[in-house]
């Protein structure tokens, strides 16, 4: 039992996400470094897709981390640093894109499509219930005669 507990405790640090920020990237000012880390959490690695640049080991993610730090050292506010990256790489660089402009269509499309699917399912179920309540229609004399002819009776 003690061996299992020891093994779990030894392997537990491996389960934590590893941050890709290298010591040579870190800023000497802890306030600026904290701002850079906060901004990096919201920026998408353009190579790794849905991973932020703070966790990505890709070369482009490192370049973006350095670029964020350069902008902060130059005196940019958080919004100005983000705007600089969006101007350069497009809104795709944001993990949480804005809900304005052409992106508004994408934000609205999901809920609208869900409501349309619900309406379509409701109409289908209503029609199905209406047809289930009708008694089956009897065959006419011509249909009965044709059926006997086909069956050979």
N, C-alpha and C positions, 0 to 999 in steps of 0.2 A: 504494500500500500504506500509506503514512504517513497519507494522508487517511482511510482506513478505520479505522486504529488511533485516530486523533484523534477521529473521529466516534463510535466505540464508547466511548472514554473520556469524551466529553462527554455521551453519552446514558446511561451507566451509573448515575449518581445517580437518574435517572428510574425505574429498575427497582426501586429500594429502596422499601419501604413508607413512605408518608408518615404521620407521626404528627399527629394532629389537636389535640394539646394546645397551647393558645395560651400565649404568654408571660405574659399576665395571670392565668392559672390557676395557674401554678407557685408552689410554696411557697418561701419564703426559706430554710428549713432543708433542706439537701440530703438529710439522712437521712429526714425526713418525705416529701419529694418522691419519693425512691426507693421508699419503702413504698407511696405512692399509685400510682406507676407500676406496681409489681408487682401491686397489687390490681386496678388497671384492666385488666390483661392477662387476668384471669380473669372479668371481668364482661361480659355480653352487652349490646350496644346493642339496646334494645327496638324500635327503628325499623328498623335494618339487619339484623336477625336474627343471622346467624352472624359478626358482626364485633364485636371487643371495643370497649369505650368509649374506649380509648386511641387507636384508629385511626379512629374514626367522626367525621364532621363534623356529625352530626345535633345539633339543639338539645337534645334529650333526653339524648344522650350527654354533652354539655357539662355539663348540669345534674347528671348522675350523677357526673361527674368532680369537680365542685365539691363535691357532697355528700360524696364519699369524703374529700376534703381537709378539709372542715369537721369530719367525725367524727374524723379523725386529729389535727387541731389541738386538738379538745376533749379529747383524751386517750384515745380508744378504742383498744383493741388491734385488730390486723388482723381477728381473729375477730369482735369486737364490731361493727366497721364493716360487715363482710360480713353478719352477722346482722341488722343494722339494715336493710340494703338488701333482704335476703330477706324480712324481715317486711313491708316496705313494698310490694315488687313481686313477691313469690313466688319460687320456686326457678328460674323461667324466666330470671331475671337472671344466673344462674350459667352459664358456658360449660361447666363440668364439674359437673353435678348430683351430689348425694350418692346413694350406693347404699343407701338405707335407706327404711323406710316404704313408701308407695305407689310410689315410684320403683324399689323393688326389683323389682317386677313388670316394669317396662320393661327393667331391666338383665338379667333372667333370660329374658325372652320371646324375644330374638333367638337366643341359643344353643339354647334348647329347640326353637324352630321349625326351626332348622337341623338338629338331631338328628332331629326328626320327619320332615323332608324326606328325610334320608339313609335312615331306616328305610323310608319309603314307596318310595323308589327301589330299595332292596335287595329289598323284597317284589315289586315289579313285575318286576325283572330275574329273580328266582328263578322266578316264575310263567311268565314268557315263555320261559325256558330249559326248564322242564318241559313246556310245550306244544309246543315245537319238537322235543323228543325223541320225542314220540308220532307213530307213523305215521298218515297220514290214514285215517279210517274209510271203509270201502266202503259204497255205497248199498244199502239193503235192496231187496227185489223190488218193494215197493209204491212206493218212492221212484223206482226206475228206471222203472217203468211210468208214473208221473205225469210224469216228465221227458220221456219219449217222447211222451206225450199233448200236453204243452205245446209241444214242438218240432215236433209234427206229423209224426212218423216212424212 
